[in-house]
Amino acid sequence: MLLMQHLFYCKIILDQARIFPVADKKTQKNFLLSFLISFLILQTVLTAL
């Protein structure tokens, strides 16, 4: 169950990254990093429940 949610959120993140192509590599890296951080927080909350 948790694995399915994990894959689902990964798909959303990848789709977001594709929808908003960022010209600047540094900005793109920060963008993906912020997604990763929010994802890890979400994962921690889901695990804690």
C-alpha positions as CSV (number, residue, x, y, z in Angstrom):
1,M,0.0,0.0,0.0
2,L,2.7,2.4,1.0
3,L,4.8,1.4,-2.0
4,M,2.0,2.2,-4.3
5,Q,1.6,5.7,-2.8
6,H,5.4,6.1,-3.0
7,L,5.4,5.3,-6.8
8,F,2.3,7.5,-7.3
9,Y,4.1,10.5,-5.7
10,C,7.2,9.8,-7.7
11,K,5.1,9.9,-10.9
12,I,3.6,13.2,-9.9
13,I,7.0,14.7,-9.2
14,L,8.4,13.5,-12.6
15,D,5.3,14.8,-14.4
16,Q,5.7,18.2,-12.7
17,A,9.4,18.3,-13.7
18,R,8.3,17.6,-17.3
19,I,5.5,20.1,-17.3
20,F,7.7,22.9,-16.1
21,P,11.0,22.7,-18.1
22,V,13.5,24.9,-16.5
23,A,16.1,26.5,-18.7
24,D,18.6,27.2,-15.9
25,K,20.2,24.0,-14.5
26,K,20.7,25.5,-11.0
27,T,17.0,26.4,-10.8
28,Q,16.0,23.0,-12.1
29,K,18.2,21.4,-9.4
30,N,16.6,23.6,-6.7
31,F,13.2,22.8,-8.0
32,L,13.7,19.0,-7.9
33,L,15.4,19.3,-4.4
34,S,12.4,21.2,-3.0
35,F,10.1,18.4,-4.4
36,L,12.3,15.8,-2.8
37,I,12.3,17.5,0.6
38,S,8.5,17.9,0.6
39,F,8.2,14.3,-0.6
40,L,10.4,13.0,2.3
41,I,8.4,15.0,4.8
42,L,5.2,13.6,3.3
43,Q,6.7,10.1,3.5
44,T,7.6,10.6,7.2
45,V,4.1,11.7,8.0
46,L,2.6,8.7,6.2
47,T,4.9,6.3,8.0
48,A,4.1,7.9,11.4
49,L,0.4,7.5,10.9
